[in-house]
Amino acid sequence: PSARIAAAASPCGRIPSQCCASETISSPASAPPSLSTTTAASPPARFAAEEYLVATCGLTPAQAVKASKWLAHLKSPAKPDAVLSFLAGVGLAKDDIAAGIARHPKLLCYKILGIGLTPSQISRLISIVPNIFVGPSMISRLQFYISSMGSFDMLHCALQRSPYLLAQNLEQVLERVKETVACAAKLGVLRNTGMFKNALWAVYCVGPESVGAKLDLVKATLGCSEAVLALAVRKAPQILRMSQGKLSRTVKFLNVDAGFKLQYILHRPQILGYSLQRRLMPRHYFINILKAKGLVKENIDFYSAVCVSEKGFVQRFIDPHSKTIPGIADAYATACSGKIPRDIKM
């Protein structure tokens, strides 16, 4: 991504195995030579920022003019050279580095400090949070979340879902977490189960303060009692994340078009979370074709057929009948793309 940026190399001029960034970059002991030469008798030449940004960083002249004001205080290219060395060390491409410097030129003035991240981890981090090193407070939050979640991989996963996590005040985040956990527990999902994670994510997406209203909306859409709704939510809390429109269309298809009783649907609420156009409709359509041909039992359970993986469904219901029903494989693939075929040779 063009926004992937990072800070500079360590003071010794080598790419550190564990590093991060802070406010300024210390000059490496063996920094590359300056772009201009001086003599012992003459004063140091002024750092030509615009020229450096174009020739060394790869910015366009227009970008260099805009970015150079952030480098006006520099006396030599030592710090920017260290930054470029570090960026290359974590595996960023030249074009990505140029784009990153254009967006955040001040990063050429930042410093590397050890916080336990490898260059590879930093590269993954800045692909999601390109401004991670702009605010020093983000670095302290980074350490907190790694410690709380148990690993960098867990934090990386969380940041993929919520890239602004590191920019939020920790006290506010912790308070939000407490509210979310309490609200998820009220849904009746046991905390020591994998389903509780789904409940937490559902509450987080909806907002603890809006869960009550969403429950009322889902109950009205499903046309069920509070007791039945509570059971459905415990089995599939993810239905709280569905929009009213998607939920209504899915229920209508299953109840009206496919002919399943509402009780059947509510006892299997997980079915509501599957894609209507790419799973429910295609599989219902082709199972009916197989029933009409007498190739599957009439009492085959639709929910079981829906839960099977795509590969498993094809192996069980499509491939064995490719000779009996010419074109069924292509027709099924077309259906899964959102276009239900109307003509197929029986």
N, C-alpha and C positions, 0 to 999 in steps of 0.2 A: 504493500500500500504506500501511496505517495506521502502519507503523513507519518511514516515510521522514523522517529528521531530519537537521539540519546545524547548523553553527555560525554565528557572526554576521558582520555586514558589516565593511568596512574602517574604520580609525580616522577616515577623512574622511567617513564616513557614506554613501558611494556603494557600489553593488554592484560589486566588483572583477571584472575580466575573468579573472583568474587568482587562485584563492584556496584556502584550506584552513583547518583549525582547530587550535588548540593549547589551552593550559590555561585562559587567561582571555581576556575580550573587552575591548578598549580602547574607551572611550566615544567615540562619534562627535562631531565638533565641533558638528554641528547636530542633536543628539539631540532627539526629541520632548519636549515639556514634561512635567514630572512630574505625577502624578495629584493631588498635593496642592500647595497654594500656601503660600509662607512669606514672612515679612517680614524686612527686614534686621536687626531687633532681636531676632527670635526664633530659636531653634536650628532646624536643618533637621528637617522632619517625617520620621518613620520610614516607610520604604518598606512599603506595605501589600501584601505578597506575595500573600496569598490573594485579595484583591480584584482585583489585577492579573491573576492567572492565570485568573480567571473572566471578567472584563470584556474583557481584551485578548487573552488566549491562547485563550479558548474552552473551558477546562476546566470540568467540573462542580464544584460546591462540594465534593463528597467527594474528587475528584481533587486539587483545589486544596489542601485541608487536608494531604493526604499529600505533595504536591510542595513545599509552601511551606518546609519545613524546609531544603531545599537552597538556598533563596534568602535565608535569615535574615540573612546577612552583608551583603546589598546595601543601600546607602543611597538609591539612586534607580533608576528604571526605564531608565536609559541603556543599560546592557549588554543587558538583555532586549529593549529596543526594537531594538538593533542586530541581535540574533539574528533577530527576527521579520522585519526588513527583508531580511536575507540569505535567509532561507527563502522568502520571497515572491519574491525576485529569481531564485532558481533554479527557479521554476515550481511549487512545491508548493502544493497546495490547502489551504484553511483547515482543513478537517477532518483532513487528514493532518498538518498542523503541530500541531494540538491533540493528536492521538493521540501524535505523536512527543514532544512536551513532557511529556505525562503519563507516558510510559515512561522518558524520560531528562531530567528537569527540570534536572539539573546542567549540561546543554548551554547553558542560558541564560547561563552564566558563562564561555563559552569565547571564544577570540580567533582572528581570521583572519590567516593568514600566507600569503605567496605561495609556491606549490609547482608552478605550471604547469598547474593544472586550471581549466577554464572552469566557470561555473555549470552549464552543461548536463551536463558530465562529472560534476560533483559530484552532481547530481540522479540520474544513472544509477548512480553508485557507492553512494549511501546507500540506494537501493532494494534493494540486495543485502546491504550491510553497514551496517545502520542505526546501529550503535555505533562507526563508524569513528573518530569524533572524541573518544571517551571516553578512549582510550589514546594518548598522544603517540607511543609506539613504533610504532604502526600507520602513522603518517604517514611515518616514515623507511623502513619496509618498502614502503610504497606507491611511493616514489620508486625504490627498488631494483628492484622488479618491473617498473615501467614501463621503466626503463633496460635491464633484462635481456631483456624480451620484445619491446622495440622500439616499442611503442605502447600507448596507453591502451586501445584496442579489444581488443588481445590480452589484457591484464590483465583487462578486463571479462569476456571470454569465460571466462578461467580461474576468476574469482571466481563465475561462474554455476554452474560445476561444483563448486567447492570454496570456499564463502563464508568458511570459517574460515582461509583461507590467510594473511591478514594478521595473524592472531592467533598464528601459530606462530613459534617461534624460528627465525631465519634459518639458523643453523648446522645445526640439525636438519633443516631443509628441504633445504639443499644436500646434506647427507649422504644424505638420502632420495632425492634426484634422482640422485646418483651410483650408488646401489644399483639404482635403477629402470632407468637407462640400461644398466648392466652386465648386468642380468638380461635385458632386452629383446634385447640383442646376442647373448646366449647362445641365444636362440630361433632364430637364424639369419636374422633379417630384416635386410636391408642398411640401414645408417644413412642413406644418401643417397636413400632412397625414401620416398614418401608412406605406404607400409605401415608404416614404422617408427613413425610417430605412433600408429597403431592398436596396435602392439605396446607402446609406452610406456603408453598408456592402459589396456590390458589388464593389464599388470604392476602399474600403480598401483592399479587397482581390486582385484585379487586380493591384492597385497602381495608384494614380492620374496621374503619368507621362506616364502610359501605356494604359490609357482608350481610347485615340484616335486610337491607333493601334488596340486595341481589337474591337472597333466599326467597323473599316474597315474590320477586319477579319469576324465578324459576318455578316456584310452586304454581303460580298462575298459568305459566306456559305449559306445564306438564298436567295441570288439572288434577292434582293429588292432594292428599291431606298432609299436615305437618309431620305426622309420624312416618308416613311413607317417604316423604322427602328427606327426612333425617336419615333414614336407612339408605336411601340412594346416595346421599352425599357422603356417608361413611364408606360406601363401597367405591365411589368414584368422585372424590372432591374436585377433580378437574372440571366437572361440568359447571362449576361456578365461574370459570374463566371464559365460558362460551358466551358469545353475544346472543341477545334475544332473537335476532334474525336467524342465525345459524341453528340455534336450538329449536326454534319453531319449524324451520324447513326440515330438519332431521326427524323430528317427531312426526310431522305430517307425512313424510315419505314412509316411515316405518309403520305408522298406524293406518293411514288411508291407502297409500299406493301399494305397500307390501302386504297389508292386511294383518299385521301383528297387533294383538290386544295391548292396551296401555299397561296392563299388569305384567305382561311378558317383558316389555321395555323397561319398566321401573325395577323389575327384579334383576335386570342386567344393564344397569345404567352406564357401564363402560362402553356399551355399543354406541352411545350418543357422541363419544369423543372421536370416533373414526370419521374420515373424510366422506362426505355424502357422495360427491361426484367421482372420486377416485377409488373408493372401496365399497361402500354400501350399495350404491346403484349398480355398478358393474357385476358384483358378485351375485346380487339378487337376480339380475337379468339372466346371467349365464347358468345359474343353478336351475332357474325355471326352464331354460332350453333343455338342459340335461334331463329334467323331470319329464318334459313333454316327449322326449325321445326314449324314456324308460331306462336311462343310463345310470340314474341314482335313485335311491329310495325316496318315496314321497314324504316320509316323515323326517328327512334330514334336518338337523338343527341349524338354523341360519346363523345364530350367534357363534356356534362352534366354527362354522365356515368363515365367518368374518374375522375371528381371532387368529386364524392360521396366517402365518407369514405369507408374503407375496409368492416367494419361491415354493412354499409348501402347497399353496392353493393351486398354482399352475401344475405342479407335479401330480396332484391328486385329482383335479377336476378338468384340466384343460388338455394336457399332453396325452393322457390315455385315450382321448376321443378325437384326436386330430384326423384320423382316417374316416371315422364314422361321420363326422361333421366337418367337411372341408372348409378351411379358412377360419376355424374357430380361434386359433392362436393369435392370428393377426387381428381378428375382430375384438378379442379380449384386450389386446394391447391398445387398440384404438379406444375402447371403452374406458380403460384406466386413464387415458389422457383427457377424459372429460367429454368424449363424444360417444354416445351410445349408438351402435350400429342398428339400423332398422331392417336391413336385408342380410340374411345369412342362410346358406343352403342347409336344409335339415336332412 
